[in-house]
């Protein structure tokens, strides 16, 4: 059996979301990624994080622009590692901060908070807290196609996968993810641009019709809030939590009472 056929069968078993057949290049890349590692490579953008049912979702296949790696972490852990590596953010405080800024732009409450740094963003296709959740970089999307009862996402690196959500939901989440990327790039780079610069140009995105469809009329001025607001809000939330923890430490009577109350509320 040739290597390409062998890895195609292996991928079909491990990664039901991926579409077959594999190209020779992707099969070669998969050959080099079979040994689990705890190390996430931060030298290039992540395109996709695919949790593996075969490993009880404790491992993920992380797909970069031109390689992939089997990472011995859950997807939520990897997303936290990304935030920590680039800007040393606490994931919970980051999420609350981004949601506040996104709500300034839209009253809609966001249940799929993107993670972002100044280079790229990722958004969860389903519940971010679920170990089964796939994370996708919106800038990696070449095309979204639909079949009967199936949505297919095609990436710039020639990889395609079956999405658990429909194209409309993907595009809505792409929009929020690009906005989040814009917030982080605006706050963590020194680049000053004209207010009317397109978001497409500002984020330096490769062209695809689906990316254009999502943000073709969006410009730099449309990025939620103002420069510097992210860190201002982040620090405020950090101090609020610190003061609350000092006032009600984990072993205090107040904390114990709240825990008992929550527990009683969950009992049948």
FENLIN-V763803 format. One record per residue. N is the residue number from 1. RES is the residue in one letter. PHI is phi in radians with two decimals (NA if undefined). PSI is psi in degrees with one decimal (NA if undefined). NEAR is the number of other C-alpha atoms within 12 Angstrom. Layout:
n | res | phi | psi | near
N | RES | PHI | PSI | NEAR
N | RES | PHI | PSI | NEAR
This chain:
n | res | phi | psi | near
1 | X | NA | 129.6 | 8
2 | X | -1.24 | 158.3 | 11
3 | X | -1.04 | -40.6 | 20
4 | X | -1.06 | -44.5 | 22
5 | X | -1.17 | -39.4 | 20
6 | X | -1.09 | -48.1 | 19
7 | X | -1.26 | -28.0 | 29
8 | X | -1.09 | -43.5 | 29
9 | X | -1.18 | -38.4 | 22
10 | X | -1.15 | -43.5 | 22
11 | X | -1.12 | -38.9 | 32
12 | X | -1.07 | -35.0 | 21
13 | X | -1.34 | -44.4 | 18
14 | X | -1.43 | -34.7 | 26
15 | X | -2.25 | 78.0 | 33
16 | X | -1.10 | -18.8 | 22
17 | X | -1.29 | -28.9 | 31
18 | X | -1.28 | 146.8 | 35
19 | X | -1.65 | 140.2 | 27
20 | X | -1.91 | 158.8 | 25
21 | X | -1.46 | 160.4 | 22
22 | X | -1.40 | 146.5 | 29
23 | X | -1.27 | 161.4 | 20
24 | X | -1.05 | -39.1 | 20
25 | X | -1.10 | -44.0 | 21
26 | X | -1.21 | -37.8 | 32
27 | X | -1.07 | -42.0 | 30
28 | X | -1.09 | -41.9 | 23
29 | X | -1.12 | -40.1 | 30
30 | X | -1.13 | -36.7 | 34
31 | X | -0.99 | -37.9 | 24
32 | X | -1.48 | -5.0 | 17
33 | X | -1.95 | 8.9 | 25
34 | X | -1.32 | -19.3 | 24
35 | X | -1.49 | 119.8 | 18
36 | X | -1.09 | 145.2 | 22
37 | X | -2.48 | 146.7 | 20
38 | X | -1.46 | -5.0 | 20
39 | X | -1.54 | 121.4 | 24
40 | X | -1.62 | 133.3 | 34
41 | X | -1.52 | 122.7 | 24
42 | X | -1.82 | 10.9 | 23
43 | X | -1.47 | -5.0 | 15
44 | X | -2.64 | 163.4 | 17
45 | X | -1.16 | 143.6 | 31
46 | X | -1.48 | 131.4 | 38
47 | X | -1.55 | -39.9 | 38
48 | X | -2.75 | 140.6 | 45
49 | X | -2.08 | 115.8 | 43
50 | X | -1.97 | 105.7 | 46
51 | X | -1.16 | 147.2 | 40
52 | X | -1.92 | 117.1 | 32
53 | X | -1.08 | -32.1 | 22
54 | X | -0.99 | -33.8 | 19
55 | X | -1.80 | 23.6 | 22
56 | X | 1.00 | 31.8 | 17
57 | X | 1.11 | 15.4 | 27
58 | X | -1.47 | -12.2 | 27
59 | X | -2.16 | 152.8 | 34
60 | X | -2.31 | 148.9 | 42
61 | X | -1.61 | 116.1 | 45
62 | X | -1.73 | 121.5 | 43
63 | X | -1.88 | 121.9 | 39
64 | X | -1.75 | -173.1 | 32
65 | X | -1.06 | -43.4 | 26
66 | X | -2.35 | 22.2 | 26
67 | X | -2.82 | 172.5 | 30
68 | X | -2.50 | 159.3 | 36
69 | X | -2.58 | 144.5 | 35
70 | X | -1.56 | 109.8 | 37
71 | X | -1.81 | 128.4 | 31
72 | X | -1.48 | 57.2 | 28
73 | X | -2.56 | 157.9 | 30
74 | X | -1.28 | 160.7 | 34
75 | X | -1.10 | -37.5 | 41
76 | X | -1.14 | -34.3 | 35
77 | X | -1.18 | -41.3 | 30
78 | X | -1.12 | -41.9 | 38
79 | X | -1.09 | -38.0 | 43
80 | X | -1.15 | -36.4 | 30
81 | X | -1.13 | -37.1 | 27
82 | X | -1.11 | -47.4 | 35
83 | X | -1.10 | -39.3 | 30
84 | X | -1.21 | -41.1 | 22
85 | X | -1.14 | -47.7 | 21
86 | X | -1.38 | -40.2 | 25
87 | X | -2.39 | 8.2 | 24
88 | X | 1.01 | 40.6 | 16
89 | X | -1.58 | 144.0 | 28
90 | X | -1.34 | 130.6 | 25
91 | X | -1.11 | -40.1 | 29
92 | X | -1.18 | -43.4 | 22
93 | X | -1.20 | -39.6 | 29
94 | X | -1.00 | -47.3 | 35
95 | X | -1.08 | -44.5 | 31
96 | X | -1.11 | -39.1 | 30
97 | X | -1.14 | -49.5 | 33
98 | X | -1.06 | -41.6 | 41
99 | X | -1.09 | -37.3 | 33
100 | X | -1.09 | -43.4 | 28
101 | X | -1.23 | -39.8 | 35
102 | X | -1.14 | -33.0 | 35
103 | X | -1.25 | -21.3 | 22
104 | X | -1.16 | -29.6 | 21
105 | X | -1.52 | -32.0 | 23
106 | X | -2.61 | 140.1 | 18
107 | X | -1.28 | -8.3 | 12
108 | X | -1.16 | 134.2 | 15
109 | X | -1.43 | 137.6 | 17
110 | X | -1.83 | 120.3 | 30
111 | X | -1.72 | -11.2 | 22
112 | X | -2.10 | 72.8 | 34
113 | X | -1.16 | 122.6 | 42
114 | X | -1.21 | 155.5 | 46
115 | X | -1.90 | 145.9 | 51
116 | X | -2.67 | 157.0 | 45
117 | X | -2.28 | -169.3 | 40
118 | X | -1.27 | -10.9 | 30
119 | X | -1.74 | -36.4 | 33
120 | X | -2.87 | 175.8 | 37
121 | X | -2.39 | 162.2 | 40
122 | X | -2.40 | 145.2 | 45
123 | X | -2.28 | 149.2 | 44
124 | X | -1.42 | 137.1 | 41
125 | X | -1.33 | -28.3 | 40
126 | X | -2.29 | -154.2 | 26
127 | X | -1.02 | 121.1 | 21
128 | X | -1.10 | -24.3 | 31
129 | X | -1.46 | -13.0 | 22
130 | X | -1.36 | 135.4 | 20
131 | X | -1.17 | -14.1 | 29
132 | X | -1.50 | -6.2 | 30
133 | X | -1.23 | 132.4 | 34
134 | X | -1.52 | 135.9 | 42
135 | X | -1.91 | 135.0 | 45
136 | X | -2.26 | 137.4 | 45
137 | X | -1.52 | 116.2 | 46
138 | X | -1.12 | -25.8 | 49
139 | X | -1.31 | -8.2 | 43
140 | X | -1.61 | -2.8 | 37
141 | X | -1.50 | 114.1 | 37
142 | X | -1.44 | -40.4 | 28
143 | X | -2.83 | 147.9 | 31
144 | X | -2.08 | 120.8 | 33
145 | X | -2.10 | 157.5 | 24
146 | X | -2.17 | 144.0 | 19
147 | X | -2.21 | 171.4 | 13
148 | X | -0.98 | 117.1 | 8
149 | X | 1.11 | 25.7 | 13
150 | X | -2.67 | 136.4 | 18
151 | X | -2.05 | 128.5 | 25
152 | X | -1.99 | 130.8 | 27
153 | X | -1.88 | 123.9 | 37
154 | X | -1.86 | 128.1 | 32
155 | X | -1.73 | 162.4 | 34
156 | X | -1.11 | -25.4 | 26
157 | X | -1.52 | 17.2 | 29
158 | X | 1.33 | 8.2 | 28
159 | X | -1.59 | 144.1 | 35
160 | X | -2.29 | 149.8 | 32
161 | X | -2.57 | 159.3 | 37
162 | X | -1.47 | 126.8 | 29
163 | X | -1.56 | 140.3 | 33
164 | X | -1.38 | -6.4 | 28
165 | X | -2.17 | 161.7 | 26
166 | X | -1.37 | 165.7 | 23
167 | X | -1.04 | -38.1 | 28
168 | X | -1.07 | -43.9 | 20
169 | X | -1.15 | -38.3 | 21
170 | X | -1.05 | -46.3 | 36
171 | X | -1.17 | -36.4 | 30
172 | X | -1.09 | -41.6 | 29
173 | X | -1.28 | -31.7 | 35
174 | X | -1.03 | -44.4 | 38
175 | X | -1.02 | -50.7 | 41
176 | X | -1.09 | -36.3 | 42
177 | X | -1.19 | -41.7 | 41
178 | X | -1.13 | -38.7 | 49
179 | X | -1.10 | -41.3 | 48
180 | X | -1.14 | -41.6 | 46
181 | X | -1.02 | -42.8 | 41
182 | X | -1.06 | -42.4 | 46
183 | X | -1.03 | -47.3 | 42
184 | X | -1.22 | -39.5 | 41
185 | X | -1.17 | -40.9 | 33
186 | X | -1.10 | -38.8 | 34
187 | X | -1.51 | -20.3 | 27
188 | X | -2.13 | 18.5 | 22
189 | X | -2.31 | 160.1 | 20
190 | X | -1.61 | 3.9 | 12
191 | X | -1.15 | 126.1 | 16
192 | X | -1.92 | 127.5 | 16
193 | X | -2.26 | 169.2 | 19
194 | X | -1.24 | 145.5 | 14
195 | X | -1.05 | -29.2 | 18
196 | X | -1.60 | 6.1 | 17
197 | X | -1.09 | 137.0 | 20
198 | X | -1.16 | 146.0 | 23
199 | X | -1.08 | -33.5 | 35
200 | X | -0.98 | -48.2 | 32
201 | X | -1.25 | -41.0 | 24
202 | X | -1.06 | -40.8 | 34
203 | X | -1.49 | -3.3 | 36
204 | X | 0.99 | 53.3 | 19
205 | X | -1.57 | 145.9 | 29
206 | X | -1.27 | 152.5 | 22
207 | X | -1.41 | 133.3 | 23
208 | X | -2.59 | 151.9 | 22
209 | X | -1.13 | -32.4 | 20
210 | X | -1.31 | -36.5 | 29
211 | X | -1.14 | -44.3 | 36
212 | X | -1.06 | -39.5 | 26
213 | X | -1.08 | -34.1 | 22
214 | X | -1.37 | -40.4 | 31
215 | X | -2.27 | 22.6 | 34
216 | X | -1.08 | -29.3 | 22
217 | X | -1.86 | 14.9 | 18
218 | X | -1.73 | 136.4 | 27
219 | X | -2.14 | 175.4 | 23
220 | X | -0.95 | -40.1 | 32
221 | X | -1.12 | -17.8 | 24
222 | X | -1.48 | -7.4 | 32
223 | X | -1.10 | 131.0 | 39
224 | X | -1.00 | 144.6 | 35
225 | X | 1.14 | -154.9 | 30
226 | X | -2.28 | 162.3 | 24
227 | X | -0.97 | 133.3 | 27
228 | X | 1.58 | -12.7 | 20
229 | X | -1.23 | -30.2 | 24
230 | X | -1.03 | -53.8 | 36
231 | X | -1.17 | -33.9 | 27
232 | X | -1.05 | -47.7 | 20
233 | X | -1.19 | -41.3 | 24
234 | X | -1.04 | -45.7 | 28
235 | X | -1.15 | -39.3 | 20
236 | X | -1.05 | -46.5 | 19
237 | X | -1.15 | -39.3 | 23
238 | X | -1.04 | -46.5 | 23
239 | X | -1.16 | -39.2 | 15
240 | X | -1.05 | -43.7 | 15
241 | X | -1.21 | -38.5 | 19
242 | X | -1.11 | -46.2 | 15
243 | X | -1.11 | -38.7 | 13
244 | X | -1.15 | -41.4 | 16
245 | X | -1.17 | -35.7 | 16
246 | X | -1.22 | -36.7 | 15
247 | X | -1.27 | -36.6 | 15
248 | X | -2.26 | 73.3 | 17
249 | X | -1.09 | 161.9 | 16
250 | X | -0.93 | -27.8 | 15
251 | X | -1.80 | 11.1 | 14
252 | X | -1.33 | 157.2 | 15
253 | X | -1.04 | -35.4 | 13
254 | X | -1.12 | -46.0 | 17
255 | X | -1.08 | -44.1 | 18
256 | X | -1.11 | -40.0 | 15
257 | X | -1.10 | -43.9 | 15
258 | X | -1.09 | -40.3 | 17
259 | X | -1.12 | -43.6 | 16
260 | X | -1.11 | -39.5 | 14
261 | X | -1.11 | -45.6 | 13
262 | X | -1.09 | -39.7 | 12
263 | X | -1.13 | -44.7 | 12
264 | X | -1.09 | -34.3 | 11
265 | X | -1.21 | -20.0 | 10
266 | X | -1.66 | -8.2 | 9
267 | X | -1.35 | 144.2 | 8
268 | X | -1.32 | NA | 5
